[in-house]
Amino acid sequence: MNSEENMEIPSGGRRNLFSLALLVVIGLMFVYAVLGNRGVLRILQTQKQKAQLEQQLSELQQEHEQLRIEIERLKHDKAYLEQLARTKLGMVRDGETIYHISDTSVQDKRQVKE
């Protein structure tokens, strides 16, 4: 017997080796398709992030519109400006009298009735 004859791979073995190599290549391609930079997981993550950013943008646009309306009212609506001055700053007109009722006196009256 010749040593070259012993080292020769039978044709069935070649098919098995080719099938195994093909499976390895397909497996690597699948892993890259799922986990790679442009893989399915990355695409799903990017879509989720896009949806979150669109939601945040929508909220900021609504806030911007409300602030724009507030600015316009402050510039042009004297009644609104007066209302803010009264409620936020506690301002009054000349000749007005302010009556301040403390909450403790109301609570004391409730306790007396009970």
C-alpha positions as CSV (number, residue, x, y, z in Angstrom):
1,M,0.0,0.0,0.0
2,N,1.0,3.5,-0.8
3,S,0.9,6.2,1.8
4,E,-0.8,8.5,-0.7
5,E,-3.7,6.1,-1.0
6,N,-4.3,6.2,2.7
7,M,-4.5,10.0,2.8
8,E,-7.1,10.3,0.1
9,I,-10.5,11.3,1.3
10,P,-13.4,9.3,-0.1
11,S,-16.0,11.2,-2.2
12,G,-18.6,10.8,0.6
13,G,-16.2,12.5,3.0
14,R,-15.7,15.4,0.6
15,R,-19.4,16.0,0.5
16,N,-19.6,16.0,4.3
17,L,-16.7,18.4,4.5
18,F,-18.3,20.7,1.9
19,S,-21.7,20.5,3.7
20,L,-20.0,21.4,7.0
21,A,-18.1,24.3,5.5
22,L,-21.3,25.6,3.9
23,L,-23.2,25.3,7.2
24,V,-20.4,27.2,9.0
25,V,-20.5,30.0,6.4
26,I,-24.3,30.2,6.5
27,G,-24.2,30.3,10.3
28,L,-21.7,33.1,10.3
29,M,-23.8,35.0,7.9
30,F,-26.9,34.5,10.1
31,V,-25.1,35.7,13.2
32,Y,-23.8,38.8,11.3
33,A,-27.3,39.5,10.0
34,V,-28.8,39.4,13.5
35,L,-26.0,40.9,15.6
36,G,-23.9,43.0,13.1
37,N,-23.8,46.8,12.7
38,R,-26.7,46.7,10.3
39,G,-28.3,43.6,11.8
40,V,-31.9,43.1,12.9
41,L,-31.3,43.9,16.6
42,R,-29.5,47.2,15.7
43,I,-32.4,48.1,13.3
44,L,-35.0,47.4,16.0
45,Q,-33.0,49.4,18.6
46,T,-32.7,52.3,16.2
47,Q,-36.4,52.3,15.4
48,K,-37.3,52.3,19.1
49,Q,-34.9,55.3,19.6
50,K,-36.4,57.1,16.7
51,A,-39.9,56.7,18.1
52,Q,-38.8,58.0,21.5
53,L,-37.1,61.0,19.8
54,E,-40.2,61.7,17.7
55,Q,-42.4,61.6,20.9
56,Q,-39.9,64.0,22.6
57,L,-40.0,66.3,19.6
58,S,-43.8,66.4,19.6
59,E,-43.9,67.3,23.3
60,L,-41.3,70.1,22.8
61,Q,-43.2,71.5,19.8
62,Q,-46.4,71.6,22.0
63,E,-44.5,73.3,24.8
64,H,-43.0,75.8,22.2
65,E,-46.5,76.6,20.9
66,Q,-47.8,77.2,24.4
67,L,-44.9,79.5,25.2
68,R,-45.4,81.4,22.0
69,I,-49.1,81.9,22.9
70,E,-48.1,83.0,26.4
71,I,-45.7,85.6,24.9
72,E,-48.3,86.9,22.6
73,R,-50.8,87.3,25.4
74,L,-48.2,89.0,27.6
75,K,-47.5,91.5,24.8
76,H,-51.0,92.3,23.7
77,D,-53.6,91.3,26.4
78,K,-53.7,93.8,29.1
79,A,-56.4,91.9,31.1
80,Y,-54.3,88.8,31.1
81,L,-51.3,90.8,32.3
82,E,-53.4,92.4,35.1
83,Q,-54.6,88.9,36.1
84,L,-51.1,87.7,36.4
85,A,-50.0,90.7,38.4
86,R,-52.9,90.1,40.8
87,T,-52.5,86.4,41.2
88,K,-48.8,85.9,41.1
89,L,-47.5,89.1,42.5
90,G,-50.4,90.0,44.8
91,M,-50.8,93.5,43.3
92,V,-53.9,95.6,43.7
93,R,-55.3,98.7,42.1
94,D,-55.4,102.1,43.9
95,G,-58.3,102.3,46.3
96,E,-58.9,98.5,46.5
97,T,-59.0,96.9,49.9
98,I,-57.6,93.4,50.5
99,Y,-59.1,91.1,53.0
100,H,-57.0,88.2,54.0
101,I,-58.6,85.2,55.7
102,S,-56.2,82.8,57.3
103,D,-56.9,79.1,57.0
104,T,-56.3,78.5,60.8
105,S,-59.4,80.5,61.7
106,V,-61.6,78.4,59.4
107,Q,-60.1,75.2,60.9
108,D,-60.7,76.6,64.5
109,K,-64.4,77.2,63.7
110,R,-64.8,73.7,62.3
111,Q,-63.3,72.2,65.5
112,V,-65.7,74.3,67.7
113,K,-68.7,73.0,65.8
114,E,-67.7,69.4,66.3
